């Protein structure tokens, strides 16, 4: 599967996690990595750079068609 298709898996995972929980960067990276690993069968970990790029894309409205108001308070991310 192409790398850009993994982005959709990551975006959906981030959206679900941020709407239900307050999670740290590490917890979000772990959950995104697990979701991509279920699709690909690889055992790779998402990089911090990719995580921050995904958060930026969600905040700018590039992905969901709306601006995601993602906040980071005390190291925990949430909508």
Buried (B, 14 or more C-beta within 10 A) or exposed (E): EEEEEBBEBBBBBBBEBBEEEBBEBEBBBBBBBEBBBEEEEEEEBBEEEBBEEBBEBBEEEEBEEEEBEBEEEEEBBBE
